[in-house]
Structures are given as structure tokens and as C-alpha cells.
């Protein structure tokens, strides 16, 4: 099992990985939200693997892209992460 520090590092690495797409902008916003504003990464406690973290973040990024015109960034994060 991966410990909390390793999970945070996996998340950080995922958010710093660039693909030259619109998702990169969302990743920057998420990086700021979790690591600069120091919002909780407690949702990682429910995830057990690197792939689980990647899948959760891919889902979140997709939801932000789909819903950002309808709802605010923080509301979407709160809805799909916690």
C-alpha cells in the first residue's frame, strides 16, 4: 500500500505532467488549488494505487472541462473529489 506522502507525490507528478492540451491549464489550476492554497488532499486516502489516482484526476479534469461554464471550479472539485 502507498503511504500519504507517496500519494501526494504521485498527484504532484501527475499535475506537473504536460500533454500540450487544454487539460494542462486545468492541471495548473489543480496544482495551485491543492499545493499552493493547501486545500486537503484527503481524498487520496480512499485511493490505493497510482492508477487509482490517475483515474480519479482524469475524471475530475474531464468534469471540470465539461462543467466549467455551468459551475465554478471549486464547486466541481468539491463535488467530484470529496
C-alpha positions as CSV (number, residue, x, y, z in Angstrom):
1,X,0.0,0.0,0.0
2,X,1.1,3.5,-0.8
3,X,1.5,5.9,2.1
4,X,0.1,9.5,2.2
5,X,3.4,11.2,1.2
6,X,3.8,8.9,-1.8
7,X,0.2,9.6,-2.9
8,X,0.8,13.3,-2.7
9,X,4.0,12.9,-4.8
10,X,2.1,10.8,-7.4
11,X,-0.6,13.5,-7.5
12,X,2.1,16.3,-7.8
13,X,3.9,14.4,-10.6
14,X,0.6,13.8,-12.5
15,X,-0.3,17.5,-12.3
16,X,3.1,18.6,-13.5
17,X,3.0,16.2,-16.5
18,X,2.2,18.3,-19.6
19,X,0.4,17.0,-22.7
20,X,0.1,20.2,-24.8
21,X,-3.6,20.2,-24.3
22,X,-6.3,22.2,-22.6
23,X,-6.1,19.8,-19.7
24,X,-2.7,21.3,-18.9
25,X,-4.4,24.5,-17.9
26,X,-6.7,22.5,-15.6
27,X,-3.8,20.7,-14.1
28,X,-2.1,24.0,-13.3
29,X,-5.3,25.2,-11.6
30,X,-5.5,21.9,-9.6
31,X,-1.8,22.2,-8.6
32,X,-2.5,25.7,-7.3
33,X,-5.7,24.6,-5.5
34,X,-4.1,21.6,-3.7
35,X,-0.4,22.6,-3.3
36,X,-0.4,26.4,-3.2
37,X,-3.7,27.1,-1.4
38,X,-3.0,23.9,0.6
39,X,-6.5,22.5,0.3
40,X,-7.0,19.0,1.6
41,X,-5.8,16.0,-0.4
42,X,-7.7,13.7,2.0
43,X,-9.5,12.2,-1.0
44,X,-6.2,10.3,-1.7
45,X,-6.8,8.2,1.5
46,X,-9.6,6.4,-0.4
47,X,-7.3,5.6,-3.4
48,X,-4.9,2.6,-3.2
49,X,-2.7,2.8,-6.3
50,X,-1.1,5.1,-8.7
51,X,-3.6,4.1,-11.4
52,X,-6.5,4.9,-9.0
53,X,-5.1,8.4,-8.5
54,X,-4.6,8.9,-12.3
55,X,-8.1,7.7,-13.0
56,X,-9.6,10.0,-10.3
57,X,-7.7,13.0,-11.6
58,X,-8.6,12.2,-15.3
59,X,-12.3,12.1,-14.2
60,X,-12.0,15.3,-12.3
61,X,-10.3,17.1,-15.3
62,X,-13.0,15.8,-17.6
63,X,-15.8,17.1,-15.4
64,X,-14.1,20.5,-15.0
65,X,-13.8,20.8,-18.8
66,X,-17.5,19.7,-19.3
67,X,-19.0,21.8,-16.5
68,X,-16.8,24.8,-16.1
69,X,-19.3,27.0,-17.9
70,X,-22.1,25.9,-15.7
71,X,-20.5,25.8,-12.3
72,X,-17.4,27.2,-10.6
73,X,-14.0,25.4,-10.5
74,X,-14.1,24.9,-6.7
75,X,-17.6,23.6,-6.7
76,X,-16.7,21.0,-9.3
77,X,-13.6,19.9,-7.4
78,X,-15.6,19.6,-4.2
79,X,-18.4,17.6,-5.9
80,X,-16.2,15.0,-7.7
81,X,-13.3,14.7,-5.2
82,X,-14.9,14.5,-1.8
